[in-house]
Structures are given as structure tokens and as C-alpha cells.
């Protein structure tokens, strides 16, 4: 029973490391600027 628990713990550690590694690969690149190219402000308007 002790050997089975060790296998489960090692499998959980490997799965966690794989999940974190996959998440870190997606980080990077330019941040998304949704709609920033659509709006141009020429001059501030005062009221």
C-alpha cells in the first residue's frame, strides 16, 4: 500500500508541473488592446 501511495504522489507532482509548464508557455506576447485602434482623440473637451 505504501508503494501505491508513492506512485500517486509522484504522478500528482508530475501532473502539476506539466500544467504549470503549459500555463507559462502561453504567457508572453503583446497585451491585447481591444478597440484601441478604433478611437482617436484629437483634443480634450472641457465642459
C-alpha positions in Angstrom: 0.0 0.0 0.0 2.9 2.3 0.7 4.3 1.9 -2.8 0.9 2.8 -4.4 0.7 6.0 -2.3 4.2 6.9 -3.5 3.2 6.4 -7.1 0.1 8.5 -6.7 2.1 11.4 -5.1 4.7 11.3 -7.8 2.0 11.3 -10.5 0.3 14.3 -8.9 3.6 16.2 -8.8 4.3 15.5 -12.4 0.8 16.4 -13.5 1.0 19.7 -11.5 4.4 20.5 -13.1 3.1 19.8 -16.6 0.0 22.0 -16.0 2.1 24.9 -14.7 4.6 24.5 -17.6 1.8 24.7 -20.1 0.4 27.8 -18.5 3.8 29.6 -18.5 4.2 28.9 -22.2 1.1 30.9 -23.1 2.4 34.0 -21.1 4.2 36.4 -23.4 3.5 38.4 -26.5 1.9 41.8 -26.7 -1.0 42.6 -24.4 -4.4 42.8 -26.1 -5.6 46.3 -26.7 -9.3 45.7 -27.7 -10.7 48.7 -29.5 -7.6 50.9 -29.0 -7.1 51.3 -32.8 -10.7 52.4 -33.3 -10.7 55.5 -31.1 -8.6 58.6 -31.8 -8.8 61.6 -29.5 -7.7 64.8 -31.2 -8.3 67.3 -28.4 -9.7 67.1 -24.9 -13.2 68.6 -24.5 -13.9 70.8 -21.4 -17.4 71.4 -20.2 
